[in-house]
């Protein structure tokens, strides 16, 4: 479990494998490996991944074909920056919202508009995720916990303050970039539970 508060930006140092087999990615960082052990989870651009090797200033994770299908990680190149967050510890501060690191789909940055020191960023997620997104609700984009500032039929807008823009990769991306989207898990549970209790349609005779 994560909070969507990025701890640092790492850098892709190595990529090995192919999309049909197990892949491995090595990421350079400083803070994200403090106290980490092999088998721990670290969120990379909002994707919960398992640490398989640890070295000074770097760690390696495995990427299954399923992960590559569901996320934008397969498009990363050597040298690319990535958002990193260690898993939440018991009793730790909950600065964002409950983020599982289970990506629901890949969206697109559709527009970036400066607004004072902030940015208004419009994102178009897969159409099937729009029903889980509400104005002033939470959404995780590349692992960053964000509040939905506006909503329309095909996308949503977030307001990114200058501090966040400098601390995460979204402030460095261009329009058209692909991003990992995770909707609020509570919305999915509510839909599942209310659907289970929905009355059966009446039979017309």
Secondary structure, DSSP 8 states (H G I E B T S, - for coil): -B-S---EEEEEEEEES-TTS-EEEEEE-SSTTTT--TT-EEEETTEEEEEEEEETTEEEEEE-HHHHHHSSGGG--TT-EEEEEE---TT----S--B-S---EEEEEEEEEEETTEEEEEEE--GGGGGG--TT-EEEETTEEEEEEEE-SS-EEEEE-HHHHHHSGGGG--TT-EEEEEE-HHHHHHHHHHHHTS-------
